[in-house]
Amino acid sequence: MSHIQVGSSVTRAPLFDGTDYVFWKIRMETYLISLDLDVWNIVCSKYSVPATIPTDPDEKKQYEMNARAKHAILCGLTKDVFVKIMHCKSAHEIWEKLENIYQGNEKVKQSKILTLKTQFEEMRMKDDEKVAEYFLWIDEVVNGMRGLGEEVDEFTVVKKEIRTLLPKYETKVSSLEEKKNFNKLTLDDLQGTLTAFEMRTNKVDNASSLLKETAFKTEKKEDVISESDLSDSLEALLVRKLKKKYRSKLPLKCFACGKVGHFAA
């Protein structure tokens, strides 16, 4: 979906650059209906454009609706796509040609659906993936199938997501499955529940990491103090031994500077 470009104004048609046709098609259909329902109807009908502008009110209206629909679609195409349909006279011709080029005929569509179904079945949540990221990934595949005409009910997607979550979500999933209205669980409810659980779990993990880090720093500080104390103890022991050995020769004379009253440790 990242390839679908959006104009800076809501009055602009969604831009199609030759990628992610299914998503663009859905958005363009919505955009055409928002202009006028008759605009979308003319795209769906096999309207034949007359050689001259009609004078009959009904025919003139159809002519105008076709012009509006054609203009909207053409404004939503990049140059590379535009050149492929520029010879088409009606909005219906443009729509069909784009569908044949980027979505394919029935055989191609079924092949694409099969590929997406396989991808859907093989999907598993990754170790470093968040709930929102995983759900978005699944939604993209499911919407791809739906865009090709395949029916995928919501609870099928719910069960898929529950089966393929990471082990750390097992306790939460078990509690959801035990509820009486589990078979009415929606995708939004599931994502909201799991996201809240994820946030609580991360908060506990962060607190645990902070405690471990604090404990490590405290232990390290104690080790430094212990080494200092040990050094002081060894120095004191050396002084006592020297005093005992050279009791009759006090005061002591420093070996380093030759002065009396101290010595080099």
N, C-alpha and C positions, 0 to 999 in steps of 0.2 A: 504494500500500500504506500510505501514511501515514495513511489514514482508518480503518484497521482498529484498533480499540481493544482493549487487552488488560487483563484484570483483574489485580489485584495478587497473586493466588494462581493456581497452576497448576490448581486445582480449579474455577476459574470458566470458564464458556463464553466463547469469543471473541465480542465484541460487534459487531453489524451495525447500521450507521446509514443504510443505503440506498445506500452507495457501495462500490465494489470487491467486488461480490458474488462473483465467481469466487474471489478469494483467501479470503474468509470461508467460502465453501462447502467448500473443501478443508480448512480448519482445523476447521470444525465437524464434518465427517465424521470426522476423526481424533479429535476430542474425544469424539464419541458412541461410537466403537469402543473408546476407552480406558475408558469407563464399563462397557461389556459388549458383546460381539459381538452378542448377541441384541437389544440396544437399537438398534444400527444395522440389523439385519435387519428389525426391525419398521417402520423408516422406509422401507425399500426395498419392503416388501410392501404390498399393498392391503388392509390390515387395516381391518375395519369395526367400529367401537366399539359394543358392545351397550348397550341402554338401561339395564340393571342390571348390577351387579357379578356376574360368573359365579362359580359354585361349583366347576365342573370344574377340576382342577389345571392341565391344559394351557391351557385357555382363560383361567384366572385369571393364569397366568404371562404370556401374551400381553397381557392387559389391563394388567398391571403394567409390562411393558416399554414399552408404548405411552405410559403415563403418565410414565415416566422420560424417554423420548425427547422427548415433548411439553414437559415441564418444562424440559429442558436447552435446547431450541431457543428457547422463549419467553424464557428468562433471557438469551439472547444477542441479543435484539432491543430496539432503542430504541422509545420510545412511538410515533413516527411510522410505524415499520414494523409494530409490534404490532397497531395498529388495523386493518391491512389483512387480517390473518389470524385475528383473535380469534374468529371464528365457527367455525373449523375444528375438527373433533372429533378427528381422528387426526393423529399426527406425519407420516404419509405425505401427508395433505392439505396440511398446512402447508408441507412440503418442496416439493411440486409447485407450490403457489401462488406461493411465493417465487421459484421457478425461472421460472415464466411471467411474473411481474411484472418481475424484474430481469435475467433472461437471455433471455427471449423464447421463442417457438416455433421450430421448425426453420428457417423462412425468416429470422427475425430473427437467429438464431444464425449462419447462413451469411453474412448480411450483415456481422455483426460480425467474423467470421473473415476475410472478404475485406478489411475495413478494416485489421485487424491485420497481415495478410500484406503489404499495400501499405506500411504503416508500417515493417514489418520490412525490406522490400527497399530502402526509401529511407534507412534509418539510416546515418549516417556519423559517425565520431568527430570531435568538435569540437576546435579548436586548443587551448583551455584546459582540456580534459577529461583526467582521469586514467584509467588503465586500469580501476581498480575501479569508477569512476563509469559508464564506458561499458558495462562488462559487466553492471552492475546494470540499466541502462536496457534493454539487449537482453533480459535475463532476464525483466523485467516484461512485455515484449511477448510473448515466447515462452510464458511461463506463462499469459498471457491466452488465447492460442490453444489451449493444451493444456487449459485449464479449460473451454473450449467444445467439447471433444471432438476437436480437430484434432491429428493425430500429427505431431510434429516431432522427428526424431532428433538426437542430440547432435552428430554430426559435421557436420550441415548448419549448425548454429549456430556450430561451430568455424570452418568455412570462411567463413561470413559475417563473423565478427569479424576474421579474418585479412585478408580483402579490403578492409575498411573502416577499417583503422588509419591513423594519421598516417604520413607518409613517414619520420619519424625511426625507425620500428620496422622498416623494410624489411630491414635487415641481419639482424636477429634472426629475422624471419619466414623469410627465405631459408635460414638455417641449420636452422630447424625443418622446412621443406619437404624438405630434402635427406636427412633421416633416413629410414631404412628403415621404421620403425614410425609414420610420420607419420599414416597413416589410422586409427591407434589413439589418437591424441592426444585427451585429454579436456579438457573446459572448465576443470577445476580445474588441470590441468597447464599449460595455455596461460596462464591468468591468473597463476599463480605465476611462470612464466618471464618473462612480460612485465612484471610488477610489479617483479621483481628487476632487470631491465634498466632499467626506468624509474628506480628508485632510484639505480642506478650512474650513469646519464646525468645525473640531477639533481645528484648529488654533484660530478661533473666540471664541470658548468655553474656551480655555486655557487663552486667553487674558482677557475674562470676569472674570474668576476665580481669575486671578492675581489682577485685579482692585478691586474686592470685598475684597480680603485678605489685600491689601494695605489700603483700606478705613477702615477696621476693626482695623488694627494696629494703624492707626492715631487716630481713635475714642477712642481706649483704652488708648493711650498716653495722650490725652486731658483729659480723666477722671482722670488719675493719677495726672496730674497737677492741676486740679480743687480741688481734695481732699487735696493736699498740701497747695493750696491757702486758702482753708477753715480752715485748721488747724492753719495757721498763723493768720488768721483773728480772730479766737476764742481766741488765745493766747493774741493778742493785746487788745482785748476787756476785758479779765480778768485783764490784767495789769492796764488798765484805771480804772476799777471798784475798784481794790485794792488801787490805788493811791487816789481815791476819798474818800474811806472809812477810810483810815489811813493817811489822809493828815497831821494831827497834830502829827502823830507818826513816820514820816519819819526821818531818812532813815529806809527802811524795813529790817527786820531781817529774814534770811532764817530759815524755820522750820526744815530743814533737818540737816544742819551743824552748825547752830547757828551763822554764820557770818553775817555781815551787808553789804548791797549793792546789794543783790540779793535775790531771793526766789525760792523755788522748785515749778515748775509748776505742 
